[in-house]
Every structure is written in structure tokens, then in C-alpha cells.
Amino acid sequence: MKALTCEIKHGIFRAPMKRYTHIFFDLDNTLWDFETNSFYAMKETFLHFKLDEKGVDFPFFFETYSKHNHQLWQDYRNGKVVKKELIRLRFEQTFKELGITGIDPLEMNLFYLTEMPFQTNLVEGAVELLNYLALRGYHLFIITNGFREVQQKKLEMTGLKRFFTKIYISEDIKAPKPSRKIFEYALKSSNATKKQSLMIGDDFQTDIVGALQFGIDAAWLVSSASFQTINNQVNNYSNKVYILREIGELKQTL
Ligand SMILES: [Mg+2]
């Protein structure tokens, strides 16, 4: 049964008009809790390589890894390092700092990446929101940058897959967000107009700017850290941007 909130106008019950009917979600850090899941995937990896038996403390290992990983991604964005080096260096530098020897950094990286999609922590309020939207007849989709196998596995393992009519993955479409091509493909394939469509994501450049440049409205799930810098960033576009402090707030904008 479809649940509708009705408003009374001139004594007649009328269902409110839906502005958006097709909702496109980013996956990582919008629905799938990347931060928490990477912590647990790393813990599995840490135990597999028996680092605990070598007397290494896991929280300290993860903190050290995160520091190097963060710096290397920054270097990657600035063109100082290529991805192939990044995946090796983030472990190599961690080992060096902690005095760990005898483990192949590439092997550890591969184990960690394989472990990732088996982690099932979701962003708080995500399932509740998806249930809410599904019950009200919204058409739900995913637009995600990543590898087909990995992203599909995440959706299967978490049970999120059932909510979505179609899943658009950059590897399949051969264009990552923020490129126009992936948005164009998704809207065409889902029979949506730009006016009916809303993109929700946590990454300003890929999700929000991508959607706005293509010409659809967007809802930005903002971490408190980046909350300060919002206004100057979204003012240049004619399309609407909703700011969400948590994903459940989307209900109020629909
Ligand atoms: Mg994301």
C-alpha cells in the first residue's frame, strides 16, 4: 500500500504534487559508511597478517596508516604520485614508521581491498530513509564511482540492493562523476527528466558540482568539518542545492 500524506484544500483531500520523483544516490559515505568499514576491513587485514603477534597495537597501526593514506591521496590529487604507487606506499610508509618487516605491502593492500566490500556498516538513518522513499513510490537509483564487482558486492552484502531500480557504476559507463556523461546516461536510462531528478551525495566536486553542471538539483550531505565553507561554493549555480547534516533530513526537502 502506498502511503501518502494528504493536505486539505477547499474541503478536498489532495495528494501533494511531488517535485522530485527520481532520486539518485551516491554510495560511498552517503549510504555505505566508508570510514567505519575501512576501519573494520583493516582490522581483519591486520589479524590476517598476524601483526598482533608481532606486538603491534591496532589503533596505532590504523592511525599511522590513515595519516600516510590521507597524505598520499592529497599527493595523488596534486599529481605528485600515481595510483599504482599510492597503494604500495601507504603500507610501505606505515611499515617503515612502525618498524614492521617481512610483509609485502602490495599483498596487504590487496587483502584489505578484497575485505572492504564485505563490511556492512551503513550511514546512520540510510535504511530508514530508503524505506520511507520506497513506501512513497519514489524511483531510487545509485550513481557511483568505482569498480562494478566491488560496488555490487557492497549493495548485496548490506541488503541495500532491493531499494534500487538501477545501479549506475562508472566502470560500466566508462565515465566517472562529475563527468556529464554518467548523469546523462543515468537519466536517459531511467526515463527521468532533469526537473524530476535529484542527486544526493557527500562529495562536493563529484556529486554536487557534477549534478549542477549537468543541470539537476542536488542535496549535499555535509560533514560538520566542511559545513563552514558551503555558501561560497554553491552560490554560482542556478540549480538548487539542499544542505543535509544527516541523510534523514532529505525527507523535509521532498
Ligand atoms: Mg561518496
Residues whose N, C-alpha, C, O or C-beta is under 5 A from the ligand:
A	BS01	MG	D26 L27 D28 N29 T30 D202 D203
